[in-house]
Amino acid sequence: MVEAEEWTQRRVEDLIAISLYQARANKVREYVRTLYKNYEHYLKSIEEVRRIFAEEIAKERSLTQEVVELRRKETH
């Protein structure tokens, strides 16, 4: 009888924990939706972002050159 009550108590606690988790997940999901709506006009496609990065990197030294120079400074 005690085992059944303990099992029932654990099951109730599990259900409460699941409900709290779902409520928190729903709140986060709604927050992300709100952020998306607020910043949607700033978002760019991944192709456009890649193009912008490629242009910026092409104007400056390559990342490899940057790393080599930093390593030289560290070792000398």
PQR file with spaces between the fields and no chain letter, atoms N, CA, C, O and H, PARSE charges and radii, in Angstrom:
ATOM       1  N    MET     1       0.826   -1.192    0.000 -0.4000 1.5000
ATOM       2  CA   MET     1       0.000    0.000    0.000 -0.0000 2.0000
ATOM       3  C    MET     1       0.870    1.255    0.000  0.5500 1.7000
ATOM       4  O    MET     1       0.587    2.213   -0.721 -0.5500 1.4000
ATOM       5  N    VAL     2       1.935    1.246    0.816 -0.4000 1.5000
ATOM       6  CA   VAL     2       2.828    2.398    0.895 -0.0000 2.0000
ATOM       7  C    VAL     2       3.547    2.590   -0.435  0.5500 1.7000
ATOM       8  O    VAL     2       3.735    3.719   -0.889 -0.5500 1.4000
ATOM       9  H    VAL     2       2.165    0.469    1.402  0.4000 1.0000
ATOM      10  N    GLU     3       3.953    1.472   -1.064 -0.4000 1.5000
ATOM      11  CA   GLU     3       4.639    1.558   -2.351 -0.0000 2.0000
ATOM      12  C    GLU     3       3.744    2.198   -3.407  0.5500 1.7000
ATOM      13  O    GLU     3       4.214    2.997   -4.217 -0.5500 1.4000
ATOM      14  H    GLU     3       3.800    0.555   -0.696  0.4000 1.0000
ATOM      15  N    ALA     4       2.478    1.858   -3.404 -0.4000 1.5000
ATOM      16  CA   ALA     4       1.537    2.418   -4.375 -0.0000 2.0000
ATOM      17  C    ALA     4       1.375    3.920   -4.152  0.5500 1.7000
ATOM      18  O    ALA     4       1.302    4.690   -5.109 -0.5500 1.4000
ATOM      19  H    ALA     4       2.096    1.208   -2.747  0.4000 1.0000
ATOM      20  N    GLU     5       1.321    4.329   -2.893 -0.4000 1.5000
ATOM      21  CA   GLU     5       1.194    5.759   -2.588 -0.0000 2.0000
ATOM      22  C    GLU     5       2.453    6.521   -3.002  0.5500 1.7000
ATOM      23  O    GLU     5       2.372    7.627   -3.535 -0.5500 1.4000
ATOM      24  H    GLU     5       1.380    3.704   -2.116  0.4000 1.0000
ATOM      25  N    GLU     6       3.622    5.915   -2.751 -0.4000 1.5000
ATOM      26  CA   GLU     6       4.879    6.555   -3.152 -0.0000 2.0000
ATOM      27  C    GLU     6       4.962    6.671   -4.668  0.5500 1.7000
ATOM      28  O    GLU     6       5.392    7.697   -5.194 -0.5500 1.4000
ATOM      29  H    GLU     6       3.688    5.016   -2.318  0.4000 1.0000
ATOM      30  N    TRP     7       4.550    5.614   -5.371 -0.4000 1.5000
ATOM      31  CA   TRP     7       4.572    5.642   -6.827 -0.0000 2.0000
ATOM      32  C    TRP     7       3.631    6.726   -7.337  0.5500 1.7000
ATOM      33  O    TRP     7       3.974    7.474   -8.252 -0.5500 1.4000
ATOM      34  H    TRP     7       4.201    4.780   -4.943  0.4000 1.0000
ATOM      35  N    THR     8       2.438    6.809   -6.739 -0.4000 1.5000
ATOM      36  CA   THR     8       1.467    7.827   -7.143 -0.0000 2.0000
ATOM      37  C    THR     8       2.017    9.219   -6.886  0.5500 1.7000
ATOM      38  O    THR     8       1.872   10.109   -7.724 -0.5500 1.4000
ATOM      39  H    THR     8       2.159    6.201   -5.995  0.4000 1.0000
ATOM      40  N    GLN     9       2.645    9.414   -5.741 -0.4000 1.5000
ATOM      41  CA   GLN     9       3.232   10.710   -5.399 -0.0000 2.0000
ATOM      42  C    GLN     9       4.320   11.089   -6.409  0.5500 1.7000
ATOM      43  O    GLN     9       4.375   12.227   -6.874 -0.5500 1.4000
ATOM      44  H    GLN     9       2.763    8.691   -5.061  0.4000 1.0000
ATOM      45  N    ARG    10       5.182   10.125   -6.742 -0.4000 1.5000
ATOM      46  CA   ARG    10       6.248   10.393   -7.725 -0.0000 2.0000
ATOM      47  C    ARG    10       5.648   10.726   -9.085  0.5500 1.7000
ATOM      48  O    ARG    10       6.124   11.625   -9.778 -0.5500 1.4000
ATOM      49  H    ARG    10       5.137    9.200   -6.364  0.4000 1.0000
ATOM      50  N    ARG    11       4.621   10.011   -9.454 -0.4000 1.5000
ATOM      51  CA   ARG    11       3.963   10.249  -10.749 -0.0000 2.0000
ATOM      52  C    ARG    11       3.361   11.653  -10.783  0.5500 1.7000
ATOM      53  O    ARG    11       3.491   12.351  -11.789 -0.5500 1.4000
ATOM      54  H    ARG    11       4.235    9.281   -8.891  0.4000 1.0000
ATOM      55  N    VAL    12       2.715   12.071   -9.717 -0.4000 1.5000
ATOM      56  CA   VAL    12       2.142   13.420   -9.634 -0.0000 2.0000
ATOM      57  C    VAL    12       3.252   14.460   -9.740  0.5500 1.7000
ATOM      58  O    VAL    12       3.115   15.450  -10.459 -0.5500 1.4000
ATOM      59  H    VAL    12       2.609   11.503   -8.900  0.4000 1.0000
ATOM      60  N    GLU    13       4.356   14.235   -9.021 -0.4000 1.5000
ATOM      61  CA   GLU    13       5.488   15.166   -9.087 -0.0000 2.0000
ATOM      62  C    GLU    13       6.067   15.231  -10.499  0.5500 1.7000
ATOM      63  O    GLU    13       6.432   16.305  -10.975 -0.5500 1.4000
ATOM      64  H    GLU    13       4.468   13.431   -8.437  0.4000 1.0000
ATOM      65  N    ASP    14       6.150   14.075  -11.167 -0.4000 1.5000
ATOM      66  CA   ASP    14       6.637   14.052  -12.546 -0.0000 2.0000
ATOM      67  C    ASP    14       5.721   14.853  -13.464  0.5500 1.7000
ATOM      68  O    ASP    14       6.192   15.617  -14.307 -0.5500 1.4000
ATOM      69  H    ASP    14       5.853   13.202  -10.779  0.4000 1.0000
ATOM      70  N    LEU    15       4.426   14.677  -13.301 -0.4000 1.5000
ATOM      71  CA   LEU    15       3.469   15.406  -14.142 -0.0000 2.0000
ATOM      72  C    LEU    15       3.546   16.911  -13.900  0.5500 1.7000
ATOM      73  O    LEU    15       3.437   17.701  -14.838 -0.5500 1.4000
ATOM      74  H    LEU    15       4.043   14.056  -12.617  0.4000 1.0000
ATOM      75  N    ILE    16       3.732   17.302  -12.652 -0.4000 1.5000
ATOM      76  CA   ILE    16       3.882   18.726  -12.332 -0.0000 2.0000
ATOM      77  C    ILE    16       5.150   19.270  -12.978  0.5500 1.7000
ATOM      78  O    ILE    16       5.141   20.353  -13.562 -0.5500 1.4000
ATOM      79  H    ILE    16       3.820   16.660  -11.890  0.4000 1.0000
ATOM      80  N    ALA    17       6.238   18.517  -12.872 -0.4000 1.5000
ATOM      81  CA   ALA    17       7.507   18.950  -13.471 -0.0000 2.0000
ATOM      82  C    ALA    17       7.371   19.078  -14.986  0.5500 1.7000
ATOM      83  O    ALA    17       7.872   20.036  -15.575 -0.5500 1.4000
ATOM      84  H    ALA    17       6.246   17.637  -12.397  0.4000 1.0000
ATOM      85  N    ILE    18       6.701   18.126  -15.613 -0.4000 1.5000
ATOM      86  CA   ILE    18       6.497   18.181  -17.062 -0.0000 2.0000
ATOM      87  C    ILE    18       5.668   19.404  -17.433  0.5500 1.7000
ATOM      88  O    ILE    18       5.977   20.095  -18.404 -0.5500 1.4000
ATOM      89  H    ILE    18       6.294   17.348  -15.134  0.4000 1.0000
ATOM      90  N    SER    19       4.623   19.672  -16.670 -0.4000 1.5000
ATOM      91  CA   SER    19       3.780   20.839  -16.945 -0.0000 2.0000
ATOM      92  C    SER    19       4.561   22.137  -16.805  0.5500 1.7000
ATOM      93  O    SER    19       4.414   23.045  -17.623 -0.5500 1.4000
ATOM      94  H    SER    19       4.372   19.111  -15.881  0.4000 1.0000
ATOM      95  N    LEU    20       5.397   22.225  -15.766 -0.4000 1.5000
ATOM      96  CA   LEU    20       6.221   23.423  -15.580 -0.0000 2.0000
ATOM      97  C    LEU    20       7.210   23.583  -16.726  0.5500 1.7000
ATOM      98  O    LEU    20       7.425   24.692  -17.215 -0.5500 1.4000
ATOM      99  H    LEU    20       5.516   21.487  -15.102  0.4000 1.0000
ATOM     100  N    TYR    21       7.815   22.475  -17.155 -0.4000 1.5000
ATOM     101  CA   TYR    21       8.752   22.515  -18.275 -0.0000 2.0000
ATOM     102  C    TYR    21       8.046   22.980  -19.544  0.5500 1.7000
ATOM     103  O    TYR    21       8.566   23.824  -20.272 -0.5500 1.4000
ATOM     104  H    TYR    21       7.641   21.574  -16.758  0.4000 1.0000
ATOM     105  N    GLN    22       6.865   22.431  -19.809 -0.4000 1.5000
ATOM     106  CA   GLN    22       6.115   22.819  -21.003 -0.0000 2.0000
ATOM     107  C    GLN    22       5.719   24.288  -20.954  0.5500 1.7000
ATOM     108  O    GLN    22       5.760   24.977  -21.973 -0.5500 1.4000
ATOM     109  H    GLN    22       6.442   21.745  -19.217  0.4000 1.0000
ATOM     110  N    ALA    23       5.336   24.771  -19.780 -0.4000 1.5000
ATOM     111  CA   ALA    23       4.978   26.182  -19.644 -0.0000 2.0000
ATOM     112  C    ALA    23       6.182   27.068  -19.926  0.5500 1.7000
ATOM     113  O    ALA    23       6.065   28.083  -20.612 -0.5500 1.4000
ATOM     114  H    ALA    23       5.303   24.212  -18.952  0.4000 1.0000
ATOM     115  N    ARG    24       7.336   26.685  -19.400 -0.4000 1.5000
ATOM     116  CA   ARG    24       8.554   27.469  -19.643 -0.0000 2.0000
ATOM     117  C    ARG    24       8.940   27.411  -21.121  0.5500 1.7000
ATOM     118  O    ARG    24       9.308   28.431  -21.704 -0.5500 1.4000
ATOM     119  H    ARG    24       7.432   25.860  -18.843  0.4000 1.0000
ATOM     120  N    ALA    25       8.858   26.237  -21.722 -0.4000 1.5000
ATOM     121  CA   ALA    25       9.193   26.097  -23.146 -0.0000 2.0000
ATOM     122  C    ALA    25       8.254   26.945  -24.000  0.5500 1.7000
ATOM     123  O    ALA    25       8.692   27.578  -24.961 -0.5500 1.4000
ATOM     124  H    ALA    25       8.559   25.409  -21.248  0.4000 1.0000
ATOM     125  N    ASN    26       6.980   26.961  -23.659 -0.4000 1.5000
ATOM     126  CA   ASN    26       6.019   27.788  -24.400 -0.0000 2.0000
ATOM     127  C    ASN    26       6.336   29.269  -24.249  0.5500 1.7000
ATOM     128  O    ASN    26       6.210   30.036  -25.203 -0.5500 1.4000
ATOM     129  H    ASN    26       6.624   26.447  -22.879  0.4000 1.0000
ATOM     130  N    LYS    27       6.746   29.671  -23.049 -0.4000 1.5000
ATOM     131  CA   LYS    27       7.099   31.066  -22.810 -0.0000 2.0000
ATOM     132  C    LYS    27       8.319   31.462  -23.643  0.5500 1.7000
ATOM     133  O    LYS    27       8.344   32.539  -24.239 -0.5500 1.4000
ATOM     134  H    LYS    27       6.848   29.047  -22.273  0.4000 1.0000
ATOM     135  N    VAL    28       9.321   30.597  -23.682 -0.4000 1.5000
ATOM     136  CA   VAL    28      10.521   30.868  -24.484 -0.0000 2.0000
ATOM     137  C    VAL    28      10.156   30.919  -25.962  0.5500 1.7000
ATOM     138  O    VAL    28      10.612   31.804  -26.686 -0.5500 1.4000
ATOM     139  H    VAL    28       9.300   29.722  -23.199  0.4000 1.0000
ATOM     140  N    ARG    29       9.343   29.985  -26.406 -0.4000 1.5000
ATOM     141  CA   ARG    29       8.917   29.948  -27.807 -0.0000 2.0000
ATOM     142  C    ARG    29       8.200   31.248  -28.183  0.5500 1.7000
ATOM     143  O    ARG    29       8.451   31.810  -29.248 -0.5500 1.4000
ATOM     144  H    ARG    29       8.972   29.266  -25.817  0.4000 1.0000
ATOM     145  N    GLU    30       7.321   31.717  -27.320 -0.4000 1.5000
ATOM     146  CA   GLU    30       6.592   32.959  -27.586 -0.0000 2.0000
ATOM     147  C    GLU    30       7.544   34.153  -27.598  0.5500 1.7000
ATOM     148  O    GLU    30       7.385   35.064  -28.409 -0.5500 1.4000
ATOM     149  H    GLU    30       7.117   31.260  -26.454  0.4000 1.0000
ATOM     150  N    TYR    31       8.528   34.152  -26.707 -0.4000 1.5000
ATOM     151  CA   TYR    31       9.521   35.229  -26.667 -0.0000 2.0000
ATOM     152  C    TYR    31      10.330   35.271  -27.962  0.5500 1.7000
ATOM     153  O    TYR    31      10.599   36.346  -28.500 -0.5500 1.4000
ATOM     154  H    TYR    31       8.657   33.412  -26.048  0.4000 1.0000
ATOM     155  N    VAL    32      10.714   34.092  -28.458 -0.4000 1.5000
ATOM     156  CA   VAL    32      11.463   34.030  -29.721 -0.0000 2.0000
ATOM     157  C    VAL    32      10.596   34.534  -30.872  0.5500 1.7000
ATOM     158  O    VAL    32      11.088   35.251  -31.744 -0.5500 1.4000
ATOM     159  H    VAL    32      10.496   33.220  -28.022  0.4000 1.0000
ATOM     160  N    ARG    33       9.337   34.177  -30.886 -0.4000 1.5000
ATOM     161  CA   ARG    33       8.429   34.678  -31.933 -0.0000 2.0000
ATOM     162  C    ARG    33       8.334   36.198  -31.890  0.5500 1.7000
ATOM     163  O    ARG    33       8.350   36.859  -32.928 -0.5500 1.4000
ATOM     164  H    ARG    33       8.937   33.595  -30.177  0.4000 1.0000
ATOM     165  N    THR    34       8.236   36.743  -30.688 -0.4000 1.5000
ATOM     166  CA   THR    34       8.162   38.199  -30.533 -0.0000 2.0000
ATOM     167  C    THR    34       9.441   38.857  -31.029  0.5500 1.7000
ATOM     168  O    THR    34       9.392   39.860  -31.741 -0.5500 1.4000
ATOM     169  H    THR    34       8.223   36.206  -29.844  0.4000 1.0000
ATOM     170  N    LEU    35      10.583   38.296  -30.654 -0.4000 1.5000
ATOM     171  CA   LEU    35      11.860   38.830  -31.136 -0.0000 2.0000
ATOM     172  C    LEU    35      11.922   38.790  -32.656  0.5500 1.7000
ATOM     173  O    LEU    35      12.343   39.756  -33.293 -0.5500 1.4000
ATOM     174  H    LEU    35      10.623   37.482  -30.075  0.4000 1.0000
ATOM     175  N    TYR    36      11.505   37.678  -33.228 -0.4000 1.5000
ATOM     176  CA   TYR    36      11.535   37.535  -34.684 -0.0000 2.0000
ATOM     177  C    TYR    36      10.680   38.609  -35.342  0.5500 1.7000
ATOM     178  O    TYR    36      11.103   39.240  -36.311 -0.5500 1.4000
ATOM     179  H    TYR    36      11.163   36.894  -32.710  0.4000 1.0000
ATOM     180  N    LYS    37       9.478   38.817  -34.817 -0.4000 1.5000
ATOM     181  CA   LYS    37       8.590   39.838  -35.393 -0.0000 2.0000
ATOM     182  C    LYS    37       9.209   41.224  -35.281  0.5500 1.7000
ATOM     183  O    LYS    37       9.126   42.021  -36.215 -0.5500 1.4000
ATOM     184  H    LYS    37       9.134   38.305  -34.030  0.4000 1.0000
ATOM     185  N    ASN    38       9.829   41.513  -34.139 -0.4000 1.5000
ATOM     186  CA   ASN    38      10.410   42.837  -33.920 -0.0000 2.0000
ATOM     187  C    ASN    38      11.626   43.098  -34.800  0.5500 1.7000
ATOM     188  O    ASN    38      11.865   44.239  -35.195 -0.5500 1.4000
ATOM     189  H    ASN    38       9.896   40.866  -33.380  0.4000 1.0000
ATOM     190  N    TYR    39      12.392   42.068  -35.111 -0.4000 1.5000
ATOM     191  CA   TYR    39      13.650   42.252  -35.845 -0.0000 2.0000
ATOM     192  C    TYR    39      13.619   41.679  -37.259  0.5500 1.7000
ATOM     193  O    TYR    39      14.649   41.637  -37.932 -0.5500 1.4000
ATOM     194  H    TYR    39      12.198   41.141  -34.790  0.4000 1.0000
ATOM     195  N    GLU    40      12.459   41.245  -37.709 -0.4000 1.5000
ATOM     196  CA   GLU    40      12.345   40.597  -39.014 -0.0000 2.0000
ATOM     197  C    GLU    40      12.880   41.476  -40.146  0.5500 1.7000
ATOM     198  O    GLU    40      13.507   40.974  -41.079 -0.5500 1.4000
ATOM     199  H    GLU    40      11.622   41.279  -37.163  0.4000 1.0000
ATOM     200  N    HIS    41      12.637   42.766  -40.066 -0.4000 1.5000
ATOM     201  CA   HIS    41      13.080   43.658  -41.144 -0.0000 2.0000
ATOM     202  C    HIS    41      14.601   43.812  -41.190  0.5500 1.7000
ATOM     203  O    HIS    41      15.131   44.295  -42.191 -0.5500 1.4000
ATOM     204  H    HIS    41      12.127   43.174  -39.308  0.4000 1.0000
ATOM     205  N    TYR    42      15.313   43.416  -40.140 -0.4000 1.5000
ATOM     206  CA   TYR    42      16.779   43.467  -40.134 -0.0000 2.0000
ATOM     207  C    TYR    42      17.419   42.180  -40.661  0.5500 1.7000
ATOM     208  O    TYR    42      18.599   42.172  -41.012 -0.5500 1.4000
ATOM     209  H    TYR    42      14.883   43.023  -39.328  0.4000 1.0000
ATOM     210  N    LEU    43      16.655   41.111  -40.716 -0.4000 1.5000
ATOM     211  CA   LEU    43      17.207   39.807  -41.072 -0.0000 2.0000
ATOM     212  C    LEU    43      17.555   39.730  -42.552  0.5500 1.7000
ATOM     213  O    LEU    43      16.869   40.300  -43.401 -0.5500 1.4000
ATOM     214  H    LEU    43      15.696   41.118  -40.432  0.4000 1.0000
ATOM     215  N    LYS    44      18.628   39.019  -42.838 -0.4000 1.5000
ATOM     216  CA   LYS    44      19.073   38.816  -44.213 -0.0000 2.0000
ATOM     217  C    LYS    44      19.184   37.312  -44.463  0.5500 1.7000
ATOM     218  O    LYS    44      19.346   36.521  -43.534 -0.5500 1.4000
ATOM     219  H    LYS    44      19.186   38.557  -42.148  0.4000 1.0000
ATOM     220  N    SER    45      19.093   36.946  -45.721 -0.4000 1.5000
ATOM     221  CA   SER    45      19.231   35.527  -46.062 -0.0000 2.0000
ATOM     222  C    SER    45      20.679   35.104  -45.846  0.5500 1.7000
ATOM     223  O    SER    45      21.583   35.939  -45.834 -0.5500 1.4000
ATOM     224  H    SER    45      18.960   37.589  -46.476  0.4000 1.0000
ATOM     225  N    ILE    46      20.890   33.818  -45.678 -0.4000 1.5000
ATOM     226  CA   ILE    46      22.236   33.301  -45.440 -0.0000 2.0000
ATOM     227  C    ILE    46      23.132   33.586  -46.639  0.5500 1.7000
ATOM     228  O    ILE    46      24.326   33.840  -46.477 -0.5500 1.4000
ATOM     229  H    ILE    46      20.155   33.139  -45.688  0.4000 1.0000
ATOM     230  N    GLU    47      22.566   33.546  -47.834 -0.4000 1.5000
ATOM     231  CA   GLU    47      23.355   33.841  -49.033 -0.0000 2.0000
ATOM     232  C    GLU    47      23.852   35.281  -49.008  0.5500 1.7000
ATOM     233  O    GLU    47      25.001   35.553  -49.357 -0.5500 1.4000
ATOM     234  H    GLU    47      21.596   33.340  -47.966  0.4000 1.0000
ATOM     235  N    GLU    48      22.989   36.197  -48.597 -0.4000 1.5000
ATOM     236  CA   GLU    48      23.382   37.603  -48.530 -0.0000 2.0000
ATOM     237  C    GLU    48      24.451   37.830  -47.456  0.5500 1.7000
ATOM     238  O    GLU    48      25.389   38.599  -47.664 -0.5500 1.4000
ATOM     239  H    GLU    48      22.056   35.976  -48.313  0.4000 1.0000
ATOM     240  N    VAL    49      24.308   37.168  -46.327 -0.4000 1.5000
ATOM     241  CA   VAL    49      25.303   37.289  -45.257 -0.0000 2.0000
ATOM     242  C    VAL    49      26.651   36.754  -45.733  0.5500 1.7000
ATOM     243  O    VAL    49      27.685   37.373  -45.480 -0.5500 1.4000
ATOM     244  H    VAL    49      23.546   36.542  -46.159  0.4000 1.0000
ATOM     245  N    ARG    50      26.650   35.628  -46.411 -0.4000 1.5000
ATOM     246  CA   ARG    50      27.901   35.065  -46.942 -0.0000 2.0000
ATOM     247  C    ARG    50      28.551   36.012  -47.943  0.5500 1.7000
ATOM     248  O    ARG    50      29.770   36.181  -47.946 -0.5500 1.4000
ATOM     249  H    ARG    50      25.810   35.125  -46.617  0.4000 1.0000
ATOM     250  N    ARG    51      27.733   36.631  -48.795 -0.4000 1.5000
ATOM     251  CA   ARG    51      28.258   37.570  -49.782 -0.0000 2.0000
ATOM     252  C    ARG    51      28.905   38.765  -49.096  0.5500 1.7000
ATOM     253  O    ARG    51      29.988   39.200  -49.488 -0.5500 1.4000
ATOM     254  H    ARG    51      26.742   36.495  -48.793  0.4000 1.0000
ATOM     255  N    ILE    52      28.243   39.296  -48.071 -0.4000 1.5000
ATOM     256  CA   ILE    52      28.779   40.446  -47.332 -0.0000 2.0000
ATOM     257  C    ILE    52      30.101   40.074  -46.668  0.5500 1.7000
ATOM     258  O    ILE    52      31.069   40.830  -46.745 -0.5500 1.4000
ATOM     259  H    ILE    52      27.363   38.942  -47.752  0.4000 1.0000
ATOM     260  N    PHE    53      30.145   38.920  -46.022 -0.4000 1.5000
ATOM     261  CA   PHE    53      31.398   38.479  -45.390 -0.0000 2.0000
ATOM     262  C    PHE    53      32.503   38.304  -46.421  0.5500 1.7000
ATOM     263  O    PHE    53      33.646   38.696  -46.188 -0.5500 1.4000
ATOM     264  H    PHE    53      29.358   38.305  -45.959  0.4000 1.0000
ATOM     265  N    ALA    54      32.161   37.717  -47.558 -0.4000 1.5000
ATOM     266  CA   ALA    54      33.169   37.503  -48.604 -0.0000 2.0000
ATOM     267  C    ALA    54      33.735   38.836  -49.074  0.5500 1.7000
ATOM     268  O    ALA    54      34.938   38.951  -49.306 -0.5500 1.4000
ATOM     269  H    ALA    54      31.233   37.399  -47.747  0.4000 1.0000
ATOM     270  N    GLU    55      32.883   39.839  -49.215 -0.4000 1.5000
ATOM     271  CA   GLU    55      33.352   41.165  -49.631 -0.0000 2.0000
ATOM     272  C    GLU    55      34.259   41.777  -48.574  0.5500 1.7000
ATOM     273  O    GLU    55      35.300   42.345  -48.903 -0.5500 1.4000
ATOM     274  H    GLU    55      31.906   39.745  -49.026  0.4000 1.0000
ATOM     275  N    GLU    56      33.875   41.667  -47.312 -0.4000 1.5000
ATOM     276  CA   GLU    56      34.675   42.245  -46.233 -0.0000 2.0000
ATOM     277  C    GLU    56      36.024   41.542  -46.102  0.5500 1.7000
ATOM     278  O    GLU    56      37.045   42.196  -45.892 -0.5500 1.4000
ATOM     279  H    GLU    56      33.029   41.205  -47.044  0.4000 1.0000
ATOM     280  N    ILE    57      36.034   40.241  -46.222 -0.4000 1.5000
ATOM     281  CA   ILE    57      37.285   39.493  -46.102 -0.0000 2.0000
ATOM     282  C    ILE    57      38.189   39.785  -47.292  0.5500 1.7000
ATOM     283  O    ILE    57      39.406   39.890  -47.135 -0.5500 1.4000
ATOM     284  H    ILE    57      35.204   39.709  -46.393  0.4000 1.0000
ATOM     285  N    ALA    58      37.609   39.917  -48.476 -0.4000 1.5000
ATOM     286  CA   ALA    58      38.409   40.181  -49.675 -0.0000 2.0000
ATOM     287  C    ALA    58      39.111   41.535  -49.585  0.5500 1.7000
ATOM     288  O    ALA    58      40.204   41.696  -50.128 -0.5500 1.4000
ATOM     289  H    ALA    58      36.621   39.831  -48.604  0.4000 1.0000
ATOM     290  N    LYS    59      38.506   42.504  -48.913 -0.4000 1.5000
ATOM     291  CA   LYS    59      39.094   43.834  -48.778 -0.0000 2.0000
ATOM     292  C    LYS    59      40.310   43.811  -47.860  0.5500 1.7000
ATOM     293  O    LYS    59      41.239   44.600  -48.034 -0.5500 1.4000
ATOM     294  H    LYS    59      37.618   42.373  -48.472  0.4000 1.0000
ATOM     295  N    GLU    60      40.305   42.927  -46.903 -0.4000 1.5000
ATOM     296  CA   GLU    60      41.383   42.859  -45.918 -0.0000 2.0000
ATOM     297  C    GLU    60      42.224   41.615  -46.168  0.5500 1.7000
ATOM     298  O    GLU    60      42.013   40.878  -47.131 -0.5500 1.4000
ATOM     299  H    GLU    60      39.551   42.286  -46.761  0.4000 1.0000
ATOM     300  N    ARG    61      43.168   41.408  -45.288 -0.4000 1.5000
ATOM     301  CA   ARG    61      43.974   40.192  -45.388 -0.0000 2.0000
ATOM     302  C    ARG    61      43.107   38.972  -45.133  0.5500 1.7000
ATOM     303  O    ARG    61      42.043   39.063  -44.521 -0.5500 1.4000
ATOM     304  H    ARG    61      43.339   42.007  -44.506  0.4000 1.0000
ATOM     305  N    SER    62      43.568   37.855  -45.603 -0.4000 1.5000
ATOM     306  CA   SER    62      42.811   36.632  -45.360 -0.0000 2.0000
ATOM     307  C    SER    62      42.945   36.243  -43.887  0.5500 1.7000
ATOM     308  O    SER    62      43.867   36.672  -43.193 -0.5500 1.4000
ATOM     309  H    SER    62      44.433   37.781  -46.101  0.4000 1.0000
ATOM     310  N    LEU    63      42.033   35.448  -43.447 -0.4000 1.5000
ATOM     311  CA   LEU    63      42.049   34.998  -42.058 -0.0000 2.0000
ATOM     312  C    LEU    63      43.317   34.197  -41.773  0.5500 1.7000
ATOM     313  O    LEU    63      43.884   34.305  -40.685 -0.5500 1.4000
ATOM     314  H    LEU    63      41.284   35.099  -44.011  0.4000 1.0000
ATOM     315  N    THR    64      43.760   33.407  -42.726 -0.4000 1.5000
ATOM     316  CA   THR    64      44.985   32.626  -42.546 -0.0000 2.0000
ATOM     317  C    THR    64      46.177   33.542  -42.323  0.5500 1.7000
ATOM     318  O    THR    64      47.003   33.284  -41.447 -0.5500 1.4000
ATOM     319  H    THR    64      43.300   33.320  -43.609  0.4000 1.0000
ATOM     320  N    GLN    65      46.272   34.600  -43.101 -0.4000 1.5000
ATOM     321  CA   GLN    65      47.366   35.554  -42.936 -0.0000 2.0000
ATOM     322  C    GLN    65      47.324   36.187  -41.552  0.5500 1.7000
ATOM     323  O    GLN    65      48.360   36.392  -40.921 -0.5500 1.4000
ATOM     324  H    GLN    65      45.601   34.809  -43.812  0.4000 1.0000
ATOM     325  N    GLU    66      46.139   36.490  -41.096 -0.4000 1.5000
ATOM     326  CA   GLU    66      45.953   37.083  -39.771 -0.0000 2.0000
ATOM     327  C    GLU    66      46.450   36.128  -38.681  0.5500 1.7000
ATOM     328  O    GLU    66      47.157   36.546  -37.763 -0.5500 1.4000
ATOM     329  H    GLU    66      45.297   36.324  -41.610  0.4000 1.0000
ATOM     330  N    VAL    67      46.086   34.864  -38.782 -0.4000 1.5000
ATOM     331  CA   VAL    67      46.490   33.864  -37.794 -0.0000 2.0000
ATOM     332  C    VAL    67      48.006   33.695  -37.791  0.5500 1.7000
ATOM     333  O    VAL    67      48.617   33.626  -36.725 -0.5500 1.4000
ATOM     334  H    VAL    67      45.512   34.525  -39.527  0.4000 1.0000
ATOM     335  N    VAL    68      48.617   33.628  -38.974 -0.4000 1.5000
ATOM     336  CA   VAL    68      50.070   33.478  -39.069 -0.0000 2.0000
ATOM     337  C    VAL    68      50.761   34.649  -38.392  0.5500 1.7000
ATOM     338  O    VAL    68      51.723   34.456  -37.648 -0.5500 1.4000
ATOM     339  H    VAL    68      48.120   33.685  -39.840  0.4000 1.0000
ATOM     340  N    GLU    69      50.284   35.853  -38.639 -0.4000 1.5000
ATOM     341  CA   GLU    69      50.899   37.035  -38.031 -0.0000 2.0000
ATOM     342  C    GLU    69      50.760   37.021  -36.510  0.5500 1.7000
ATOM     343  O    GLU    69      51.710   37.354  -35.801 -0.5500 1.4000
ATOM     344  H    GLU    69      49.503   36.010  -39.243  0.4000 1.0000
ATOM     345  N    LEU    70      49.604   36.647  -36.009 -0.4000 1.5000
ATOM     346  CA   LEU    70      49.405   36.574  -34.557 -0.0000 2.0000
ATOM     347  C    LEU    70      50.334   35.540  -33.928  0.5500 1.7000
ATOM     348  O    LEU    70      50.884   35.777  -32.852 -0.5500 1.4000
ATOM     349  H    LEU    70      48.832   36.377  -36.585  0.4000 1.0000
ATOM     350  N    ARG    71      50.511   34.410  -34.577 -0.4000 1.5000
ATOM     351  CA   ARG    71      51.409   33.376  -34.043 -0.0000 2.0000
ATOM     352  C    ARG    71      52.853   33.861  -34.035  0.5500 1.7000
ATOM     353  O    ARG    71      53.597   33.577  -33.096 -0.5500 1.4000
ATOM     354  H    ARG    71      50.064   34.217  -35.450  0.4000 1.0000
ATOM     355  N    ARG    72      53.254   34.587  -35.070 -0.4000 1.5000
ATOM     356  CA   ARG    72      54.615   35.139  -35.102 -0.0000 2.0000
ATOM     357  C    ARG    72      54.840   36.080  -33.930  0.5500 1.7000
ATOM     358  O    ARG    72      55.885   36.041  -33.280 -0.5500 1.4000
ATOM     359  H    ARG    72      52.650   34.818  -35.833  0.4000 1.0000
ATOM     360  N    LYS    73      53.855   36.921  -33.667 -0.4000 1.5000
ATOM     361  CA   LYS    73      53.975   37.876  -32.556 -0.0000 2.0000
ATOM     362  C    LYS    73      54.092   37.143  -31.226  0.5500 1.7000
ATOM     363  O    LYS    73      54.847   37.563  -30.349 -0.5500 1.4000
ATOM     364  H    LYS    73      53.006   36.952  -34.195  0.4000 1.0000
ATOM     365  N    GLU    74      53.354   36.054  -31.073 -0.4000 1.5000
ATOM     366  CA   GLU    74      53.390   35.297  -29.818 -0.0000 2.0000
ATOM     367  C    GLU    74      54.732   34.603  -29.612  0.5500 1.7000
ATOM     368  O    GLU    74      55.210   34.506  -28.481 -0.5500 1.4000
ATOM     369  H    GLU    74      52.741   35.712  -31.785  0.4000 1.0000
ATOM     370  N    THR    75      55.342   34.123  -30.684 -0.4000 1.5000
ATOM     371  CA   THR    75      56.583   33.360  -30.541 -0.0000 2.0000
ATOM     372  C    THR    75      57.823   34.240  -30.504  0.5500 1.7000
ATOM     373  O    THR    75      58.886   33.769  -30.098 -0.5500 1.4000
ATOM     374  H    THR    75      54.954   34.202  -31.603  0.4000 1.0000
ATOM     375  N    HIS    76      57.728   35.505  -30.912 -0.4000 1.5000
ATOM     376  CA   HIS    76      58.909   36.391  -30.917 -0.0000 2.0000
ATOM     377  C    HIS    76      58.839   37.422  -29.842  0.5500 1.7000
ATOM     378  O    HIS    76      59.750   38.240  -29.711 -0.5500 1.4000
ATOM     379  H    HIS    76      56.865   35.888  -31.242  0.4000 1.0000
